[in-house]
């Protein structure tokens, strides 16, 4: 059976932890940040776990 190719666009957007959880960046943190509070911007800096259903699909596409 041939090797599964990694989707490079997704490998740049998601990270898989040692335990197999899939992490992603928060949305809404790129621009127009002056109007957002410091507290909100701090929370947006943290990576978030992806939901189980989506994580399964992402892992499959990443070849993990």
Buried (B, 14 or more C-beta within 10 A) or exposed (E): EEEEEEBEEEBEEBEBEEEEEBBBBEEEBEEEEEEEEEEEEEEBEEEEEBEEEEBEEBBEBBEE
